[in-house]
Amino acid sequence: METCRTKIEEIFQYIAKNIYRYSYDLFSGKYCVEAFQMLPRLK
């Protein structure tokens, strides 16, 4: 349970650090792709 929470926090921290890029890519659909590509690297 704690491990899952940690991974979720890492994801939000990663997004927060790149919020300027994600807020722009959100409209082009790149956010979903990059998010799924990012998940395996956190595991």
mmCIF file of the N, C-alpha and C atoms, coordinates in Angstrom:
data_MODEL
# 
_entry.id   MODEL 
# 
loop_
_atom_site.group_PDB 
_atom_site.id 
_atom_site.type_symbol 
_atom_site.label_atom_id 
_atom_site.label_alt_id 
_atom_site.label_comp_id 
_atom_site.label_asym_id 
_atom_site.label_entity_id 
_atom_site.label_seq_id 
_atom_site.pdbx_PDB_ins_code 
_atom_site.Cartn_x 
_atom_site.Cartn_y 
_atom_site.Cartn_z 
_atom_site.occupancy 
_atom_site.B_iso_or_equiv 
_atom_site.pdbx_formal_charge 
_atom_site.auth_seq_id 
_atom_site.auth_comp_id 
_atom_site.auth_asym_id 
_atom_site.auth_atom_id 
_atom_site.pdbx_PDB_model_num 
ATOM 1   N N  . MET A 1 1  ? 0.839  -1.196 0.000   1.00 0.00 ? 1  MET A N  1 
ATOM 2   C CA . MET A 1 1  ? 0.000  0.000  0.000   1.00 0.00 ? 1  MET A CA 1 
ATOM 3   C C  . MET A 1 1  ? 0.882  1.257  0.000   1.00 0.00 ? 1  MET A C  1 
ATOM 4   N N  . GLU A 1 2  ? 1.875  1.252  0.861   1.00 0.00 ? 2  GLU A N  1 
ATOM 5   C CA . GLU A 1 2  ? 2.760  2.412  0.958   1.00 0.00 ? 2  GLU A CA 1 
ATOM 6   C C  . GLU A 1 2  ? 3.579  2.578  -0.318  1.00 0.00 ? 2  GLU A C  1 
ATOM 7   N N  . THR A 1 3  ? 3.965  1.428  -0.903  1.00 0.00 ? 3  THR A N  1 
ATOM 8   C CA . THR A 1 3  ? 4.745  1.487  -2.131  1.00 0.00 ? 3  THR A CA 1 
ATOM 9   C C  . THR A 1 3  ? 3.932  2.128  -3.244  1.00 0.00 ? 3  THR A C  1 
ATOM 10  N N  . CYS A 1 4  ? 2.668  1.750  -3.332  1.00 0.00 ? 4  CYS A N  1 
ATOM 11  C CA . CYS A 1 4  ? 1.799  2.316  -4.368  1.00 0.00 ? 4  CYS A CA 1 
ATOM 12  C C  . CYS A 1 4  ? 1.650  3.815  -4.163  1.00 0.00 ? 4  CYS A C  1 
ATOM 13  N N  . ARG A 1 5  ? 1.473  4.225  -2.925  1.00 0.00 ? 5  ARG A N  1 
ATOM 14  C CA . ARG A 1 5  ? 1.327  5.649  -2.632  1.00 0.00 ? 5  ARG A CA 1 
ATOM 15  C C  . ARG A 1 5  ? 2.600  6.404  -3.013  1.00 0.00 ? 5  ARG A C  1 
ATOM 16  N N  . THR A 1 6  ? 3.744  5.798  -2.755  1.00 0.00 ? 6  THR A N  1 
ATOM 17  C CA . THR A 1 6  ? 5.013  6.439  -3.073  1.00 0.00 ? 6  THR A CA 1 
ATOM 18  C C  . THR A 1 6  ? 5.138  6.652  -4.571  1.00 0.00 ? 6  THR A C  1 
ATOM 19  N N  . LYS A 1 7  ? 4.759  5.643  -5.340  1.00 0.00 ? 7  LYS A N  1 
ATOM 20  C CA . LYS A 1 7  ? 4.847  5.755  -6.800  1.00 0.00 ? 7  LYS A CA 1 
ATOM 21  C C  . LYS A 1 7  ? 3.930  6.855  -7.302  1.00 0.00 ? 7  LYS A C  1 
ATOM 22  N N  . ILE A 1 8  ? 2.736  6.947  -6.725  1.00 0.00 ? 8  ILE A N  1 
ATOM 23  C CA . ILE A 1 8  ? 1.786  7.985  -7.128  1.00 0.00 ? 8  ILE A CA 1 
ATOM 24  C C  . ILE A 1 8  ? 2.365  9.367  -6.830  1.00 0.00 ? 8  ILE A C  1 
ATOM 25  N N  . GLU A 1 9  ? 3.005  9.504  -5.676  1.00 0.00 ? 9  GLU A N  1 
ATOM 26  C CA . GLU A 1 9  ? 3.594  10.790 -5.312  1.00 0.00 ? 9  GLU A CA 1 
ATOM 27  C C  . GLU A 1 9  ? 4.740  11.135 -6.263  1.00 0.00 ? 9  GLU A C  1 
ATOM 28  N N  . GLU A 1 10 ? 5.506  10.101 -6.679  1.00 0.00 ? 10 GLU A N  1 
ATOM 29  C CA . GLU A 1 10 ? 6.604  10.342 -7.615  1.00 0.00 ? 10 GLU A CA 1 
ATOM 30  C C  . GLU A 1 10 ? 6.063  10.836 -8.946  1.00 0.00 ? 10 GLU A C  1 
ATOM 31  N N  . ILE A 1 11 ? 4.933  10.260 -9.357  1.00 0.00 ? 11 ILE A N  1 
ATOM 32  C CA . ILE A 1 11 ? 4.318  10.669 -10.625 1.00 0.00 ? 11 ILE A CA 1 
ATOM 33  C C  . ILE A 1 11 ? 3.895  12.130 -10.559 1.00 0.00 ? 11 ILE A C  1 
ATOM 34  N N  . PHE A 1 12 ? 3.233  12.514 -9.461  1.00 0.00 ? 12 PHE A N  1 
ATOM 35  C CA . PHE A 1 12 ? 2.770  13.895 -9.329  1.00 0.00 ? 12 PHE A CA 1 
ATOM 36  C C  . PHE A 1 12 ? 3.946  14.861 -9.228  1.00 0.00 ? 12 PHE A C  1 
ATOM 37  N N  . GLN A 1 13 ? 5.024  14.434 -8.569  1.00 0.00 ? 13 GLN A N  1 
ATOM 38  C CA . GLN A 1 13 ? 6.201  15.291 -8.470  1.00 0.00 ? 13 GLN A CA 1 
ATOM 39  C C  . GLN A 1 13 ? 6.829  15.481 -9.842  1.00 0.00 ? 13 GLN A C  1 
ATOM 40  N N  . TYR A 1 14 ? 6.838  14.385 -10.630 1.00 0.00 ? 14 TYR A N  1 
ATOM 41  C CA . TYR A 1 14 ? 7.408  14.453 -11.974 1.00 0.00 ? 14 TYR A CA 1 
ATOM 42  C C  . TYR A 1 14 ? 6.593  15.407 -12.837 1.00 0.00 ? 14 TYR A C  1 
ATOM 43  N N  . ILE A 1 15 ? 5.266  15.289 -12.739 1.00 0.00 ? 15 ILE A N  1 
ATOM 44  C CA . ILE A 1 15 ? 4.378  16.156 -13.518 1.00 0.00 ? 15 ILE A CA 1 
ATOM 45  C C  . ILE A 1 15 ? 4.524  17.603 -13.057 1.00 0.00 ? 15 ILE A C  1 
ATOM 46  N N  . ALA A 1 16 ? 4.635  17.801 -11.754 1.00 0.00 ? 16 ALA A N  1 
ATOM 47  C CA . ALA A 1 16 ? 4.750  19.153 -11.210 1.00 0.00 ? 16 ALA A CA 1 
ATOM 48  C C  . ALA A 1 16 ? 6.028  19.832 -11.714 1.00 0.00 ? 16 ALA A C  1 
ATOM 49  N N  . LYS A 1 17 ? 7.107  19.032 -11.844 1.00 0.00 ? 17 LYS A N  1 
ATOM 50  C CA . LYS A 1 17 ? 8.371  19.594 -12.315 1.00 0.00 ? 17 LYS A CA 1 
ATOM 51  C C  . LYS A 1 17 ? 8.289  19.965 -13.797 1.00 0.00 ? 17 LYS A C  1 
ATOM 52  N N  . ASN A 1 18 ? 7.409  19.283 -14.519 1.00 0.00 ? 18 ASN A N  1 
ATOM 53  C CA . ASN A 1 18 ? 7.303  19.515 -15.956 1.00 0.00 ? 18 ASN A CA 1 
ATOM 54  C C  . ASN A 1 18 ? 5.941  20.077 -16.332 1.00 0.00 ? 18 ASN A C  1 
ATOM 55  N N  . ILE A 1 19 ? 5.297  20.762 -15.360 1.00 0.00 ? 19 ILE A N  1 
ATOM 56  C CA . ILE A 1 19 ? 3.925  21.241 -15.547 1.00 0.00 ? 19 ILE A CA 1 
ATOM 57  C C  . ILE A 1 19 ? 3.821  22.192 -16.729 1.00 0.00 ? 19 ILE A C  1 
ATOM 58  N N  . TYR A 1 20 ? 4.837  22.985 -16.977 1.00 0.00 ? 20 TYR A N  1 
ATOM 59  C CA . TYR A 1 20 ? 4.784  23.929 -18.097 1.00 0.00 ? 20 TYR A CA 1 
ATOM 60  C C  . TYR A 1 20 ? 4.706  23.198 -19.422 1.00 0.00 ? 20 TYR A C  1 
ATOM 61  N N  . ARG A 1 21 ? 5.377  22.023 -19.491 1.00 0.00 ? 21 ARG A N  1 
ATOM 62  C CA . ARG A 1 21 ? 5.368  21.257 -20.735 1.00 0.00 ? 21 ARG A CA 1 
ATOM 63  C C  . ARG A 1 21 ? 4.085  20.445 -20.850 1.00 0.00 ? 21 ARG A C  1 
ATOM 64  N N  . TYR A 1 22 ? 3.648  19.875 -19.725 1.00 0.00 ? 22 TYR A N  1 
ATOM 65  C CA . TYR A 1 22 ? 2.447  19.041 -19.752 1.00 0.00 ? 22 TYR A CA 1 
ATOM 66  C C  . TYR A 1 22 ? 1.192  19.870 -20.008 1.00 0.00 ? 22 TYR A C  1 
ATOM 67  N N  . SER A 1 23 ? 1.117  21.053 -19.448 1.00 0.00 ? 23 SER A N  1 
ATOM 68  C CA . SER A 1 23 ? -0.061 21.890 -19.641 1.00 0.00 ? 23 SER A CA 1 
ATOM 69  C C  . SER A 1 23 ? -0.225 22.227 -21.122 1.00 0.00 ? 23 SER A C  1 
ATOM 70  N N  . TYR A 1 24 ? 0.890  22.258 -21.843 1.00 0.00 ? 24 TYR A N  1 
ATOM 71  C CA . TYR A 1 24 ? 0.836  22.537 -23.283 1.00 0.00 ? 24 TYR A CA 1 
ATOM 72  C C  . TYR A 1 24 ? 0.534  21.256 -24.057 1.00 0.00 ? 24 TYR A C  1 
ATOM 73  N N  . ASP A 1 25 ? 1.220  20.159 -23.719 1.00 0.00 ? 25 ASP A N  1 
ATOM 74  C CA . ASP A 1 25 ? 1.037  18.892 -24.419 1.00 0.00 ? 25 ASP A CA 1 
ATOM 75  C C  . ASP A 1 25 ? -0.326 18.268 -24.139 1.00 0.00 ? 25 ASP A C  1 
ATOM 76  N N  . LEU A 1 26 ? -0.984 18.738 -23.080 1.00 0.00 ? 26 LEU A N  1 
ATOM 77  C CA . LEU A 1 26 ? -2.288 18.182 -22.727 1.00 0.00 ? 26 LEU A CA 1 
ATOM 78  C C  . LEU A 1 26 ? -3.264 18.321 -23.895 1.00 0.00 ? 26 LEU A C  1 
ATOM 79  N N  . PHE A 1 27 ? -3.132 19.436 -24.602 1.00 0.00 ? 27 PHE A N  1 
ATOM 80  C CA . PHE A 1 27 ? -4.067 19.715 -25.704 1.00 0.00 ? 27 PHE A CA 1 
ATOM 81  C C  . PHE A 1 27 ? -3.691 18.945 -26.966 1.00 0.00 ? 27 PHE A C  1 
ATOM 82  N N  . SER A 1 28 ? -2.437 18.527 -27.064 1.00 0.00 ? 28 SER A N  1 
ATOM 83  C CA . SER A 1 28 ? -2.001 17.804 -28.261 1.00 0.00 ? 28 SER A CA 1 
ATOM 84  C C  . SER A 1 28 ? -2.068 16.292 -28.048 1.00 0.00 ? 28 SER A C  1 
ATOM 85  N N  . GLY A 1 29 ? -2.421 15.874 -26.835 1.00 0.00 ? 29 GLY A N  1 
ATOM 86  C CA . GLY A 1 29 ? -2.563 14.448 -26.561 1.00 0.00 ? 29 GLY A CA 1 
ATOM 87  C C  . GLY A 1 29 ? -1.259 13.770 -26.194 1.00 0.00 ? 29 GLY A C  1 
ATOM 88  N N  . LYS A 1 30 ? -0.177 14.532 -26.088 1.00 0.00 ? 30 LYS A N  1 
ATOM 89  C CA . LYS A 1 30 ? 1.112  13.928 -25.760 1.00 0.00 ? 30 LYS A CA 1 
ATOM 90  C C  . LYS A 1 30 ? 1.174  13.505 -24.294 1.00 0.00 ? 30 LYS A C  1 
ATOM 91  N N  . TYR A 1 31 ? 0.348  14.162 -23.453 1.00 0.00 ? 31 TYR A N  1 
ATOM 92  C CA . TYR A 1 31 ? 0.396  13.882 -22.014 1.00 0.00 ? 31 TYR A CA 1 
ATOM 93  C C  . TYR A 1 31 ? 0.113  12.418 -21.722 1.00 0.00 ? 31 TYR A C  1 
ATOM 94  N N  . CYS A 1 32 ? -0.957 11.881 -22.311 1.00 0.00 ? 32 CYS A N  1 
ATOM 95  C CA . CYS A 1 32 ? -1.341 10.494 -22.047 1.00 0.00 ? 32 CYS A CA 1 
ATOM 96  C C  . CYS A 1 32 ? -0.235 9.538  -22.472 1.00 0.00 ? 32 CYS A C  1 
ATOM 97  N N  . VAL A 1 33 ? 0.345  9.787  -23.638 1.00 0.00 ? 33 VAL A N  1 
ATOM 98  C CA . VAL A 1 33 ? 1.390  8.916  -24.154 1.00 0.00 ? 33 VAL A CA 1 
ATOM 99  C C  . VAL A 1 33 ? 2.609  8.944  -23.240 1.00 0.00 ? 33 VAL A C  1 
ATOM 100 N N  . GLU A 1 34 ? 3.060  10.134 -22.886 1.00 0.00 ? 34 GLU A N  1 
ATOM 101 C CA . GLU A 1 34 ? 4.255  10.250 -22.056 1.00 0.00 ? 34 GLU A CA 1 
ATOM 102 C C  . GLU A 1 34 ? 4.009  9.707  -20.654 1.00 0.00 ? 34 GLU A C  1 
ATOM 103 N N  . ALA A 1 35 ? 2.785  9.849  -20.162 1.00 0.00 ? 35 ALA A N  1 
ATOM 104 C CA . ALA A 1 35 ? 2.461  9.359  -18.828 1.00 0.00 ? 35 ALA A CA 1 
ATOM 105 C C  . ALA A 1 35 ? 2.582  7.841  -18.782 1.00 0.00 ? 35 ALA A C  1 
ATOM 106 N N  . PHE A 1 36 ? 2.058  7.171  -19.807 1.00 0.00 ? 36 PHE A N  1 
ATOM 107 C CA . PHE A 1 36 ? 2.123  5.709  -19.826 1.00 0.00 ? 36 PHE A CA 1 
ATOM 108 C C  . PHE A 1 36 ? 3.553  5.229  -20.055 1.00 0.00 ? 36 PHE A C  1 
ATOM 109 N N  . GLN A 1 37 ? 4.331  6.007  -20.790 1.00 0.00 ? 37 GLN A N  1 
ATOM 110 C CA . GLN A 1 37 ? 5.731  5.646  -21.019 1.00 0.00 ? 37 GLN A CA 1 
ATOM 111 C C  . GLN A 1 37 ? 6.547  5.857  -19.750 1.00 0.00 ? 37 GLN A C  1 
ATOM 112 N N  . MET A 1 38 ? 6.075  6.759  -18.899 1.00 0.00 ? 38 MET A N  1 
ATOM 113 C CA . MET A 1 38 ? 6.804  7.091  -17.680 1.00 0.00 ? 38 MET A CA 1 
ATOM 114 C C  . MET A 1 38 ? 6.563  6.062  -16.576 1.00 0.00 ? 38 MET A C  1 
ATOM 115 N N  . LEU A 1 39 ? 5.369  5.475  -16.544 1.00 0.00 ? 39 LEU A N  1 
ATOM 116 C CA . LEU A 1 39 ? 5.013  4.551  -15.466 1.00 0.00 ? 39 LEU A CA 1 
ATOM 117 C C  . LEU A 1 39 ? 5.980  3.377  -15.313 1.00 0.00 ? 39 LEU A C  1 
ATOM 118 N N  . PRO A 1 40 ? 6.352  2.682  -16.384 1.00 0.00 ? 40 PRO A N  1 
ATOM 119 C CA . PRO A 1 40 ? 7.263  1.539  -16.239 1.00 0.00 ? 40 PRO A CA 1 
ATOM 120 C C  . PRO A 1 40 ? 8.608  1.918  -15.622 1.00 0.00 ? 40 PRO A C  1 
ATOM 121 N N  . ARG A 1 41 ? 9.058  3.143  -15.860 1.00 0.00 ? 41 ARG A N  1 
ATOM 122 C CA . ARG A 1 41 ? 10.361 3.560  -15.330 1.00 0.00 ? 41 ARG A CA 1 
ATOM 123 C C  . ARG A 1 41 ? 10.315 3.777  -13.821 1.00 0.00 ? 41 ARG A C  1 
ATOM 124 N N  . LEU A 1 42 ? 9.121  4.030  -13.285 1.00 0.00 ? 42 LEU A N  1 
ATOM 125 C CA . LEU A 1 42 ? 8.999  4.269  -11.842 1.00 0.00 ? 42 LEU A CA 1 
ATOM 126 C C  . LEU A 1 42 ? 8.922  2.960  -11.061 1.00 0.00 ? 42 LEU A C  1 
ATOM 127 N N  . LYS A 1 43 ? 8.537  1.886  -11.714 1.00 0.00 ? 43 LYS A N  1 
ATOM 128 C CA . LYS A 1 43 ? 8.361  0.609  -11.013 1.00 0.00 ? 43 LYS A CA 1 
ATOM 129 C C  . LYS A 1 43 ? 9.708  0.002  -10.645 1.00 0.00 ? 43 LYS A C  1 
# 
